[in-house]
Amino acid sequence: MTILITGCAGFIGSHTTQALLNRGYNVIGIDNLNDYYNPAWKQENLDNLKYENNFTFNRVDITDQEELEKIFKEQQEKNQPIQKIVHLAARAGVRPSIEQPFLYQKVNTKGTLNLLELAREFNVEQFVFASTSAIYGEQQKIPFAEDDPVNKPVSPYAATKKAAELLCYTYSHLYQIKTTCLRFFTVYGPAGRPDMAPYLFTKALLNNQPINKFGDGSTQRDYTYIDDIVSGVCAAVENPFEYEIINLGNNQPVSLNEFIKILEELTKKKAVINLLPLQPGDVPRTYADISKAQKLLGYQPATSFKDGLKKFVDWYKINRV
C-alpha cells in the first residue's frame, strides 16, 4: 500500500514515516524544508530515512497545487497510486501565528484544501489529518473531549486548524473519503521542535542561561511523548472511519512549575528564572480525554513525562551540545 505523508522531514513526520516504513508501507514523503527552524536539522531527519527502499522524498510545498498533482499522476503512471494521505505538514506554533496570520491561513487551510481536492480527484481511500489541542481554546471543562464546543479559538493557528477540520468533514461527507482528524496534545521527544519548552528549557539549563517563565507557573500542558503519538497515528491509518475526531494525548497534565522541577533533577542544574507575563494566544491548560482513542484505536500512552523528558535530555546532550 502507498501512503503519502506531508511534513515528512519534521519532528512528528519523520518519526511517523519511519514507523510506517517499518510496518511495510510504501511511503511518498513531501516537505518544503522551510526555515521555521533550522532546515539542516530537517535534512538530518531525512538522512535517517535515505537507505529505506520504500521511501521516496519530494521537496514540494503543499500550497503548490500543480506540483502536488504531478506526484499523484506519477504514482498512477507507476501503477502505485496513493491510497492514503497522512497530512502532518503545517505552520505550527501559537505565537508566530499571531505575527503571520496570512501565512498560517495559506499553509494550514489552503494547503489542506489542496490535498483534499487531490484525494477526491485521485480516489484516495483515507485521509488522516493532524489537528491540535489548541482548538479547545480557554474552555474550563476538563478533560477536553472531542464533542466539546470549539468555536472560540484564541489564535490564528487554532482557527486555521479548526477550518481545516471543517474542510475534512465536508470532503468526507461529499466524496466518501474516510477521514480521521487527530488532535495532538503538546508532542515532545528526541528531535523535537526547538521552539518548544522541552528544547528551550533544556538548552537554557545546560548552558547556564535563564529560562523565560510566562506567568506564575500554574499553566498546565498535557505533554505527549512522540512514540505514543506515532502509535496513535499508525492505529488511525490501520483503522479507517467514515469521519472521526480523536484526541491523542497523555491524559496527565504537567504544570510549568513541575516541568521546571523535573528538568532541574534530570540536568542536575538549578534554573535561573526570567519571569514574564502570559502571552497572547496561550491557554491556561490542555488536558486530553483519551477514552475515545482507547476505544477506537486501542491507544494507550506508555511514556510518563519524566521518562520521556529524560529521553529528550539524553538525545539533546548527544545531538545538540
N, C-alpha and C positions, 0 to 999 in steps of 0.2 A: 504494500500500500504506500502511496506517495502523499506526504504531508508537506504543506508549505508553512514555514514558521517565519513570521516577521519579527524583526528585532533580535535576530539570532546571535548577534555579537554582543548583546548587552548582558547584564548580570543574570536576570531570570532566563532570558532567551538562550544563552549559551549552555546553562545547566539543563534546560528543558530539551534542547537539541541533542545533547549527549545522552540523556535518558531515553529519548525516543529512538535514537540510533541503536542504543543497547538493546532495545526491545524489537529490533529487526525492521524498523520502518525505513523507507527511502525518504530522505529529508532534503527539501529545497529551502535554503535559507536566504532571507532578504534582510539587508541592513544598509543604511546610508552612512554609517560610521561618522555621525555628526560630532561636533565639538562641544556638546553639552558637558561632557567631561573628556579627559584625555583619550583621543582616538587610538593612541598606541596601546592602551590597556584593552580596548575592544579588539584590536588586532591580536593581542595576546590570547584572548578568549578564542578567536578564530583559529589561531595557530594550533591550539589544543585539539581542534577538530579536523585538521587538514589531512590526516592519514586515514580518515574514515572513508571507506569505499562508497558508502551510500549517501554521502553528503555533497551537495553542490551549493556553492555560495554565489549570490548575485548582489553586487553593490548597486542598490536601487532605493530610491526614496518612495515611500508609499503614497506621497501626494502626486507622483508622476504616473498617471493612468496608462499612458501609452507604453512606457517601459514595463509596467506590471503585466500588461496584456501580452507582451511579447513572451514573457516567461510561461504564461498559461498555454499559449499557442505552441511554443517549443515542446512543452511536455506532452501535448496532444500528438504532435508530429512524431515524437519518440515512442508513442503508444504507452506512455506512462503519465496519464492525466492526473492532475492534482485532485485528490479525493477529499481531503480535509484541509482546513486552514486553522492554524493556531496563531491568532493575531495578538502579539505581545508588543509590537512597536508602538511607541508613544512618546510624546513630550511629557516627562514626569516632573513632579515637584509642585507644591502649592505656591511657594513664594515667587519662583520665577514666572509662574503663570499670570500673576498679578502685574508683572512688568511687561510681559509679552503675550497679551491675550489673543491677538490675531494669529500668532504662530501656533498657539495651542489649539485654537479652533481649526486651523488649516490641517495640522497633523492628526489630531485626535478625532476630529469629527469627519472632515472631508476624507482623510486617509482611510478611515474605517468604511465610509460610504463607497470609496473606490473598490475596496476589497469585497464588499457585499455585492456590488454590481458584477464583479468578475465571478463571484461564487454563483450568482444567478446565470450569467451568460454561459459558464462552462460546466454547469450542472454539478457543482461541488456538493458532496453529501452532508458535510458537517462544518460548522463554524464555531470555534471556541475563542471567546473574546476576554482579554484581560481587563477587567474593570478595577475599581478601587474602593476601599473603605471610606475614602474622603467623601464619597457620595452621601454618606449618612449625616454629614454636617454637624451641627451642635445639638443634636437631639439628646434628651435627657434619659430616655428609656434605655436600660441596659439588660442583657447584652443586645447588640444590634442584630435584628432578624431581617431576612430578605423581604418580607412583606411589610416592613415599617415604611412610613411615608418618607420619601427622599426628594421632596420638591423644593428644598431650601439649601442648595449648595452654597458654600461660603467662599469659594474660589473659582476662577475660570477653569482651572484644572478639573475640579469636581464637576462643574457644569458641562464641560466638553465630554467627559466620560459618561455622564447621565444621558446626554444627547446621543452618544454612540450606542448605549444600551437600547434606547428607543428605536434607533435605526435597525439594530439587530432584531428587535421584536417584529418590526414592520416587514423585514425581508423574510423572516421565519414564517410569518403569517401569510404573506402573499405568495411565496415561492416554495414553501415546504422545505426550507433549509433547516436541518436540525441544528439548534443553536443553544450554546451554554455560555452565559456571562459569569465569569468568576471574579468575585470581589476580593482582591488581595488585601491583607492587613499587614502593613509595615514589614516588608520582607528584608531579611539581613542574612549575612553569611559570607564565606570566602568569595573574593572577587566582587564584593558588594559595592554599591554606588558610593563614590567619595563625597557626595553632598549630604549623606545621611548620618544620623547621630553616631551609630557604631563606629563608622570610619572616622568622622571628625573628632570624636572624643578620644578614641584610641590614639590617633595621630597626635593630638594635643598632649595627652598624658605621657606618652613615650618620648616626646620632645620637650617635656617640662614647660609646656605652654598653657595659658589659661583656657578653660572651657567656657564657651558662651552658653549661659543657662537662661532660657527665656521663661520668665515667671518665677513663681516660688517653688517650682519643682514638683508640684502636685499633679501636673498633667500626666496622663497615662496613655500608653500605646500597647496594642496587642501585637508584640513582636513575633514574627513567624519565621522560623528557620527555613532556608532555601530548600533543603531536601524535602521538607514537609510540603511546601508549596508545589514543588515539582511532582511529588507523588499525587497530589490533587489534580494537577493539570493532566497528567498521564491517565488518571482514572476517568477524567472528563472525556478525554479523547476516545477511550475504550468503552464508554457508556453513554452513547448519544441519547439526547432527549429532544422532543419537539421544540420546547423553549423552556429554559430554566435559568434562574439567577441563583448562584450558590456562593456563600461566604467560604473563603479559605483563610482561616486564622489559627491562632494558638489557643484561644479561649482563656488566656491568662494575662491580663493587662499588667504592665510594669510601670510604676511611677518614674518620673525623671530622676528624682532623688535616689530611688532604689537602684536604678540603672547606674548612676554615677558610683554608688557604693560598691556594687558588684564589680564594676570596671576597675575601681581602685584596688580591690582584692586581687583581681586577675593580673594587673600590671605591676602590683606592689609599688604604686605611686600614689601620692596624695594630690587630689585635684585642686588646682587654683581656680576659683570660680569668678567669672565675669558676669555679674547679674544684669540682665536686660529685660525690658518689658515684653509681654506676649506679642507675637507678630500677627499682623492681619492675615486672615485665612486659616490660622491654626485653630484646632478644635481641642476642647478640654480632655477628651478621652476617645479611644477606639476600643471596642470590645466585641469580638465576634461570637455570635451564636452559631455553633458549627453542627447543630443537630441535623440540619438538612444535608450537609456534606457527609456526615456519618451515615445517614440513612441511604442516600442515593449513590454515593461514591465509595462507601467503606473507608472514608477518610478518617485518619486518626493521627494527629501530630505527635511525634515521638521525641522531640528535642526540647528540653527545658531551656529557658532563656539563658541561664548561667552556663549550661553546657554549650549552647550554640555560640554564645559570646566568646567563650574560651577558644572554640574552634576558629572564630574570626580573628581573635588576637594572635593566635599561633600562626595563622596564614599571613597576617599583616607583618609580623616580625620577619618572616622569611621572604616575602614578596615586595614589601614597600619600605622597609627601614633602610 
